[in-house]
Amino acid sequence: MNRKTSLYLVALLAVMTLLVLPPASATEHDTAADDATVEAAKETSRGYMAIGAGLAIGLAGIGTGVAQSHTGAAAVGAVAEDRGNFANSLIFIAIPETVVILGFVIANQILG
């Protein structure tokens, strides 16, 4: 590794360590502040769940589009050469659709 890469790795390790360490807090606890903190954490987790569900659907849709662009072009060429290839082509075009269906299932599971 060169010097620049090792410097980036050390900086990344330092930032990750600071994120993992619990923040310093006073010894006395305020229950109202604790309740507000818990409620804020719940709202934050709901936001992260929405982001995760959106990513699941969006990335699955992009992957399906890329896969269908290649298989669709090949299927059209195969059917143009011989009409008997239509059934096989239809199956190969339908297979990438399962990826986006899986994305919807994962998004529904995330959002509960």
C-alpha positions as CSV (number, residue, x, y, z in Angstrom):
1,M,0.0,0.0,0.0
2,N,1.2,3.5,-0.6
3,R,1.2,6.2,1.9
4,K,-2.0,7.9,0.8
5,T,-4.0,4.6,1.0
6,S,-2.7,3.9,4.5
7,L,-3.6,7.4,5.6
8,Y,-7.1,6.9,4.3
9,L,-7.5,3.6,6.1
10,V,-6.2,5.1,9.4
11,A,-8.6,8.0,9.1
12,L,-11.5,5.6,8.3
13,L,-10.6,3.5,11.3
14,A,-10.5,6.6,13.5
15,V,-13.9,7.8,12.3
16,M,-15.5,4.3,12.7
17,T,-14.0,4.1,16.3
18,L,-15.6,7.4,17.2
19,L,-18.9,6.4,15.8
20,V,-19.0,3.1,17.8
21,L,-17.9,4.6,21.1
22,P,-20.8,5.7,23.3
23,P,-21.0,9.4,24.0
24,A,-19.9,10.7,27.4
25,S,-23.0,11.4,29.5
26,A,-23.7,12.7,33.0
27,T,-24.4,10.2,35.8
28,E,-27.9,11.6,36.5
29,H,-30.6,10.6,34.1
30,D,-33.6,12.7,33.1
31,T,-36.6,10.4,32.2
32,A,-38.2,13.0,30.0
33,A,-35.0,13.4,28.0
34,D,-34.6,9.6,27.8
35,D,-38.2,9.3,26.5
36,A,-37.5,12.0,23.9
37,T,-34.3,10.3,22.9
38,V,-36.1,7.0,22.5
39,E,-38.8,8.6,20.4
40,A,-36.2,10.4,18.2
41,A,-34.4,7.0,17.7
42,K,-37.7,5.4,16.6
43,E,-38.3,8.2,14.1
44,T,-34.8,7.8,12.8
45,S,-35.2,4.1,12.4
46,R,-38.4,4.6,10.5
47,G,-36.6,6.9,8.1
48,Y,-33.8,4.3,7.6
49,M,-36.5,1.6,7.0
50,A,-38.0,3.8,4.3
51,I,-34.6,4.4,2.7
52,G,-33.9,0.7,2.8
53,A,-37.3,-0.2,1.2
54,G,-36.7,2.4,-1.5
55,L,-33.2,1.1,-2.2
56,A,-34.6,-2.5,-2.4
57,I,-37.2,-1.6,-5.0
58,G,-35.0,0.9,-6.9
59,L,-31.9,-1.3,-7.2
60,A,-34.0,-4.3,-8.1
61,G,-35.8,-2.3,-10.8
62,I,-32.5,-1.1,-12.2
63,G,-31.1,-4.7,-12.2
64,T,-34.2,-6.0,-13.9
65,G,-34.0,-3.3,-16.5
66,V,-30.4,-4.1,-17.3
67,A,-31.0,-7.9,-17.4
68,Q,-34.1,-7.5,-19.6
69,S,-32.3,-5.2,-22.1
70,H,-29.8,-7.9,-22.9
71,T,-32.2,-10.9,-22.8
72,G,-34.9,-9.0,-24.6
73,A,-32.6,-8.2,-27.5
74,A,-31.4,-11.8,-27.7
75,A,-35.0,-13.0,-27.5
76,V,-36.1,-10.8,-30.4
77,G,-33.2,-12.0,-32.5
78,A,-34.0,-15.6,-31.7
79,V,-37.7,-15.3,-32.5
80,A,-36.9,-13.4,-35.7
81,E,-34.7,-16.3,-36.9
82,D,-37.2,-19.1,-35.9
83,R,-40.7,-18.6,-34.5
84,G,-40.3,-21.9,-32.5
85,N,-38.0,-20.1,-30.1
86,F,-40.9,-17.9,-28.8
87,A,-41.7,-20.0,-25.8
88,N,-38.1,-20.2,-24.6
89,S,-37.6,-16.5,-25.3
90,L,-40.7,-15.7,-23.2
91,I,-39.3,-17.7,-20.3
92,F,-35.9,-16.0,-20.5
93,I,-37.6,-12.6,-20.5
94,A,-39.7,-13.4,-17.5
95,I,-36.8,-14.7,-15.3
96,P,-35.4,-11.2,-14.6
97,E,-38.9,-10.0,-13.5
98,T,-38.4,-12.2,-10.4
99,V,-35.7,-9.9,-9.2
100,V,-38.0,-6.9,-9.0
101,I,-40.7,-9.1,-7.4
102,L,-38.1,-10.1,-4.8
103,G,-37.4,-6.4,-4.3
104,F,-41.0,-5.7,-3.5
105,V,-41.1,-8.6,-1.1
106,I,-38.1,-7.4,0.7
107,A,-39.5,-3.8,0.9
108,N,-42.7,-5.1,2.4
109,Q,-40.8,-7.1,4.9
110,I,-38.7,-4.1,5.9
111,L,-41.7,-1.8,6.3
112,G,-43.6,-4.6,8.1
